[in-house]
Amino acid sequence: MKKIRYYYNTQTLRYERYVTPWHVKLLRFVGFISAALVFAFIIIAIAYTYLDSPKEKALKREIAMLRFHYQELNSQLNQLQAVAQDLQQRDDNIYRVIFEAEPIPASVRQAGSGGIHRYRQLLSYDNGELVMATAQKLDQLRKQLYIQSKSYDEISALIAKREEVLASIPAIQPISNKNLKHIASGYGMRIDPIYKIPKMHEGIDFTAPVGTPVYATGDALVETVEYGRSGYGNHIILSHKIGYKTLYAHLSRIVVRRGQQVKRGDLIGYVGSSGKSTAPHLHYEVWKNNVKLDPVNFFFNDLTPEQYEELLKLANQSNQSFD
């Protein structure tokens, strides 16, 4: 219940009821509202400073989750960089050494992708340094993998070239001779069958019936096809890679033409006794840079170690050659 207030009126000399003027009421009302607003502002400021709204809590959880994922991504990138470095070391110290290729300079492998200015816009974010570090690692790894991919392309080309070279080197016997019974005369000083004097025999003679198939001993280009009644008689010269050539002489028939490409094991002719020959046989020679070598050293693809030992004994016998 509102209290009734009185005051003493000196003019009327009596107590009269006090009535609050309207401007005083207005001032009190304005003061109350102002105080309420001040207190409300203080409470809101404290709430916004120290208390999170549900939306802010959700955003903070999302930011924390993103930070966690970025850290995990950085960890995985570090692992991938370690794997990439291992591949680079193997590439430089094993693969490129095997194929005699120069290693890729470290300055090329470790080159960056444009400096810090490339990532300047990322620094404006609250977690900009973390995002920038991740972007830098990713760009560097991308470039390293690109360089490594190009290196493997080069190694692959070298492998294909090396396989091509290996396939071209003479590596089998020119006739089927698994039991080694067809070796008649080897490389070295032998008795000439016509002049009966010691003479350098620059190949191996394989005895075989006329018409026995003769095979290319390595991938090659048919360089020479000649028919004659003296010397090598009907013969073929194949040109292989890296300076190798092989000669097949005294043939009865030739089934290839000059300029033809042949593979190891392809039929190129048949055994005969043409030219300077005393009996049907195949005279076979191996040349390297126009120097005649002992063919017995080039039968490693189709002989066991035991067969090769036996072949060496047969080829080293001092006997008379067939041409």
C-alpha positions as CSV (number, residue, x, y, z in Angstrom):
1,M,0.0,0.0,0.0
2,K,1.4,3.3,-1.1
3,K,2.3,5.6,1.8
4,I,0.5,9.0,1.9
5,R,2.9,11.9,2.6
6,Y,2.0,15.3,4.1
7,Y,3.8,18.6,4.4
8,Y,3.2,21.8,6.4
9,N,2.0,24.6,4.3
10,T,3.2,27.9,5.9
11,Q,0.8,30.0,3.9
12,T,-2.3,28.1,5.0
13,L,-0.8,27.1,8.4
14,R,-1.9,23.6,8.1
15,Y,-0.8,20.1,6.9
16,E,-1.7,19.3,3.4
17,R,-1.3,16.1,1.3
18,Y,2.0,16.0,-0.8
19,V,1.5,15.4,-4.5
20,T,4.6,14.5,-6.5
21,P,5.1,16.9,-9.5
22,W,5.1,15.3,-13.0
23,H,8.6,16.4,-13.9
24,V,10.0,14.7,-10.8
25,K,8.2,11.5,-11.8
26,L,9.6,11.9,-15.3
27,L,13.2,12.3,-14.0
28,R,12.7,9.2,-11.7
29,F,11.4,7.2,-14.7
30,V,14.3,8.3,-16.9
31,G,16.8,7.5,-14.1
32,F,15.3,4.0,-13.6
33,I,15.4,3.2,-17.3
34,S,18.9,4.5,-17.6
35,A,20.1,2.4,-14.7
36,A,18.3,-0.6,-16.1
37,L,20.0,-0.1,-19.5
38,V,23.4,0.3,-17.9
39,F,23.0,-2.9,-15.9
40,A,21.6,-4.7,-19.0
41,F,24.6,-3.6,-21.0
42,I,27.0,-4.7,-18.3
43,I,25.4,-8.1,-18.1
44,I,25.3,-8.5,-21.9
45,A,29.0,-7.5,-22.1
46,I,30.0,-10.0,-19.4
47,A,27.9,-12.7,-21.1
48,Y,29.4,-12.0,-24.6
49,T,32.9,-11.9,-23.1
50,Y,32.9,-14.9,-20.8
51,L,29.9,-17.0,-22.0
52,D,29.5,-18.7,-25.4
53,S,26.2,-18.8,-27.2
54,P,25.1,-22.2,-28.6
55,K,26.2,-21.1,-32.1
56,E,29.6,-20.0,-30.9
57,K,30.0,-23.3,-29.1
58,A,29.2,-25.2,-32.3
59,L,31.7,-23.0,-34.3
60,K,34.4,-23.5,-31.7
61,R,33.9,-27.3,-31.8
62,E,34.1,-27.1,-35.6
63,I,37.3,-25.1,-35.5
64,A,38.8,-27.5,-33.0
65,M,37.9,-30.4,-35.3
66,L,39.4,-28.6,-38.3
67,R,42.6,-27.9,-36.4
68,F,42.8,-31.5,-35.4
69,H,42.3,-32.7,-39.0
70,Y,44.9,-30.2,-40.2
71,Q,47.4,-31.5,-37.7
72,E,46.6,-35.1,-38.8
73,L,47.0,-34.0,-42.4
74,N,50.4,-32.5,-41.5
75,S,51.5,-35.7,-39.9
76,Q,50.4,-37.7,-42.9
77,L,52.2,-35.3,-45.2
78,N,55.4,-35.7,-43.1
79,Q,55.1,-39.5,-43.6
80,L,54.6,-39.1,-47.3
81,Q,57.6,-36.8,-47.6
82,A,59.7,-39.4,-45.8
83,V,58.5,-42.0,-48.3
84,A,59.2,-39.7,-51.2
85,Q,62.7,-39.0,-49.8
86,D,63.3,-42.8,-49.6
87,L,62.2,-43.2,-53.2
88,Q,64.5,-40.3,-54.2
89,Q,67.5,-41.9,-52.5
90,R,66.8,-45.3,-54.1
91,D,66.4,-43.6,-57.5
92,D,69.7,-41.7,-57.2
93,N,71.8,-44.4,-55.5
94,I,70.4,-47.6,-57.0
95,Y,68.3,-47.3,-60.1
96,R,70.1,-44.4,-61.8
97,V,73.5,-46.0,-60.9
98,I,72.5,-49.3,-62.4
99,F,71.6,-47.6,-65.7
100,E,74.5,-45.2,-65.6
101,A,72.3,-42.1,-65.4
102,E,73.2,-38.9,-63.6
103,P,71.4,-38.4,-60.3
104,I,68.9,-35.6,-60.1
105,P,70.4,-32.6,-58.3
106,A,69.0,-32.0,-54.8
107,S,68.3,-28.3,-55.7
108,V,65.9,-29.6,-58.3
109,R,64.2,-32.2,-56.1
110,Q,63.8,-29.8,-53.1
111,A,62.8,-26.7,-55.0
112,G,59.9,-24.8,-53.5
113,S,56.7,-23.7,-55.2
114,G,56.7,-19.9,-55.1
115,G,57.8,-18.5,-51.7
116,I,55.7,-17.2,-48.8
117,H,53.9,-14.5,-51.0
118,R,52.1,-17.4,-52.6
119,Y,50.4,-18.1,-49.3
120,R,50.0,-14.6,-47.9
121,Q,46.2,-14.6,-48.1
122,L,46.1,-17.6,-45.8
123,L,47.7,-15.7,-42.9
124,S,44.5,-13.6,-42.6
125,Y,42.8,-16.6,-41.0
126,D,43.0,-17.3,-37.2
127,N,44.8,-20.6,-38.0
128,G,46.6,-19.2,-41.0
129,E,50.1,-20.5,-40.1
130,L,48.8,-24.0,-39.8
131,V,47.0,-23.8,-43.1
132,M,50.0,-22.2,-44.8
133,A,52.4,-24.9,-43.5
134,T,50.1,-27.6,-44.8
135,A,49.7,-25.9,-48.2
136,Q,53.5,-25.5,-48.5
137,K,54.1,-29.2,-47.7
138,L,51.5,-30.3,-50.1
139,D,52.8,-28.1,-52.9
140,Q,56.4,-29.3,-52.3
141,L,55.3,-33.0,-52.2
142,R,53.4,-32.5,-55.4
143,K,56.4,-31.1,-57.2
144,Q,58.7,-33.8,-55.8
145,L,56.4,-36.6,-56.9
146,Y,56.1,-34.9,-60.4
147,I,59.9,-34.9,-60.6
148,Q,60.1,-38.5,-59.4
149,S,57.5,-39.6,-61.9
150,K,59.6,-38.0,-64.7
151,S,62.6,-39.8,-63.3
152,Y,60.9,-43.1,-63.4
153,D,59.8,-42.4,-67.0
154,E,63.5,-41.9,-67.8
155,I,64.5,-45.1,-66.0
156,S,61.7,-47.0,-67.8
157,A,63.1,-45.8,-71.1
158,L,66.6,-46.8,-70.0
159,I,65.3,-50.2,-69.0
160,A,63.6,-50.7,-72.4
161,K,66.8,-49.6,-74.1
162,R,68.9,-51.9,-71.9
163,E,66.6,-54.8,-72.7
164,E,66.9,-54.0,-76.4
165,V,70.7,-54.0,-76.1
166,L,70.7,-57.3,-74.1
167,A,68.4,-58.9,-76.6
168,S,70.8,-58.0,-79.4
169,I,74.0,-59.4,-77.9
170,P,74.8,-62.8,-79.3
171,A,73.9,-65.3,-76.6
172,I,72.9,-68.6,-78.1
173,Q,74.4,-71.2,-80.4
174,P,73.5,-70.7,-84.0
175,I,72.4,-74.3,-84.5
176,S,70.5,-76.6,-82.1
177,N,73.4,-78.2,-80.3
178,K,72.2,-79.2,-76.8
179,N,74.3,-82.3,-76.7
180,L,77.4,-80.4,-77.9
181,K,78.3,-83.1,-80.5
182,H,78.5,-80.7,-83.3
183,I,81.6,-78.7,-82.2
184,A,84.3,-79.6,-84.7
185,S,86.9,-76.8,-84.4
186,G,87.2,-73.9,-82.0
187,Y,88.7,-70.4,-82.0
188,G,92.5,-70.2,-82.2
189,M,95.5,-71.7,-84.1
190,R,94.3,-74.7,-86.1
191,I,95.6,-76.7,-89.0
192,D,94.3,-75.4,-92.3
193,P,92.4,-78.3,-94.1
194,I,93.8,-77.3,-97.5
195,Y,97.3,-75.9,-96.9
196,K,98.0,-78.1,-93.9
197,I,99.7,-75.4,-92.0
198,P,98.9,-73.7,-88.7
199,K,96.6,-70.8,-89.3
200,M,94.4,-68.6,-87.1
201,H,90.9,-69.9,-87.0
202,E,88.7,-66.9,-86.1
203,G,85.4,-68.7,-85.3
204,I,83.8,-72.0,-84.4
205,D,82.9,-74.8,-86.8
206,F,79.7,-76.6,-86.1
207,T,79.4,-79.9,-88.0
208,A,75.9,-80.7,-89.1
209,P,74.1,-82.3,-92.1
210,V,73.3,-80.1,-95.1
211,G,69.9,-78.4,-94.5
212,T,70.3,-78.1,-90.7
213,P,68.6,-74.8,-89.6
214,V,70.8,-71.9,-88.7
215,Y,69.4,-69.3,-86.2
216,A,70.2,-65.7,-85.4
217,T,72.0,-65.5,-82.1
218,G,70.7,-62.1,-81.2
219,D,68.4,-59.4,-82.4
220,A,70.0,-57.7,-85.4
221,L,69.8,-56.1,-88.8
222,V,70.9,-58.2,-91.8
223,E,73.8,-56.3,-93.0
224,T,75.3,-58.6,-95.6
225,V,73.9,-61.4,-97.8
226,E,76.5,-62.8,-100.2
227,Y,76.6,-65.9,-102.4
228,G,80.0,-67.2,-103.5
229,R,82.1,-70.3,-104.4
230,S,85.3,-69.2,-102.5
231,G,86.1,-68.0,-99.0
232,Y,83.0,-67.9,-96.8
233,G,80.8,-69.1,-99.7
234,N,77.2,-68.3,-99.1
235,H,77.2,-66.2,-95.9
236,I,75.3,-63.7,-93.8
237,I,76.6,-60.9,-91.6
238,L,74.2,-59.6,-88.9
239,S,74.8,-56.2,-87.3
240,H,73.8,-56.1,-83.6
241,K,73.7,-53.3,-81.1
242,I,76.8,-51.7,-79.4
243,G,79.3,-52.8,-82.0
244,Y,78.5,-56.5,-82.2
245,K,78.4,-58.4,-85.5
246,T,78.0,-62.1,-86.2
247,L,78.9,-64.1,-89.4
248,Y,77.3,-67.3,-90.6
249,A,79.3,-69.0,-93.4
250,H,79.2,-71.9,-95.9
251,L,75.4,-72.0,-96.0
252,S,73.5,-74.1,-98.5
253,R,70.5,-71.7,-98.5
254,I,69.8,-68.2,-97.1
255,V,66.2,-67.2,-96.1
256,V,66.7,-63.6,-95.2
257,R,67.4,-60.5,-97.2
258,R,69.7,-57.5,-96.7
259,G,68.1,-54.8,-94.4
260,Q,65.8,-57.2,-92.7
261,Q,65.3,-57.1,-89.0
262,V,65.6,-60.5,-87.2
263,K,65.1,-61.6,-83.6
264,R,67.2,-64.0,-81.6
265,G,66.2,-67.5,-82.6
266,D,64.9,-66.6,-86.0
267,L,65.7,-68.9,-88.9
268,I,68.2,-67.2,-91.3
269,G,69.6,-70.1,-93.4
270,Y,70.6,-73.7,-93.6
271,V,74.0,-75.5,-93.1
272,G,75.9,-76.3,-96.3
273,S,79.4,-76.6,-97.6
274,S,79.8,-73.7,-100.0
275,G,83.0,-71.7,-100.4
276,K,86.3,-72.9,-98.9
277,S,84.9,-75.8,-97.0
278,T,85.9,-79.5,-96.8
279,A,82.7,-80.8,-95.3
280,P,79.1,-79.7,-94.4
281,H,79.4,-77.3,-91.4
282,L,78.6,-73.8,-90.2
283,H,81.5,-71.4,-89.6
284,Y,80.4,-68.9,-87.0
285,E,82.2,-65.7,-85.9
286,V,81.5,-62.9,-83.4
287,W,82.9,-59.5,-83.9
288,K,83.0,-56.5,-81.5
289,N,84.0,-53.2,-83.1
290,N,85.5,-55.2,-86.0
291,V,87.7,-57.3,-83.6
292,K,87.0,-61.0,-83.9
293,L,86.3,-62.7,-80.5
294,D,86.0,-66.3,-79.4
295,P,82.4,-67.2,-79.9
296,V,82.5,-69.7,-77.1
297,N,82.1,-66.8,-74.7
298,F,78.7,-66.0,-76.2
299,F,76.6,-69.1,-75.6
300,F,75.5,-68.3,-72.0
301,N,71.8,-68.2,-72.7
302,D,71.2,-71.8,-73.6
303,L,73.9,-73.8,-71.7
304,T,74.1,-75.0,-68.1
305,P,77.4,-74.4,-66.3
306,E,78.3,-78.1,-66.9
307,Q,77.5,-77.9,-70.6
308,Y,79.6,-74.8,-70.9
309,E,82.6,-76.5,-69.3
310,E,82.3,-79.3,-71.8
311,L,81.9,-76.9,-74.6
312,L,85.1,-75.1,-73.6
313,K,87.0,-78.5,-73.6
314,L,85.7,-79.3,-77.1
315,A,86.4,-75.9,-78.5
316,N,90.0,-75.8,-77.2
317,Q,91.0,-79.1,-78.8
318,S,94.0,-78.6,-81.2
319,N,92.7,-80.1,-84.4
320,Q,92.1,-79.3,-88.0
321,S,89.5,-76.8,-89.0
322,F,86.9,-77.4,-91.7
323,D,87.7,-74.2,-93.7
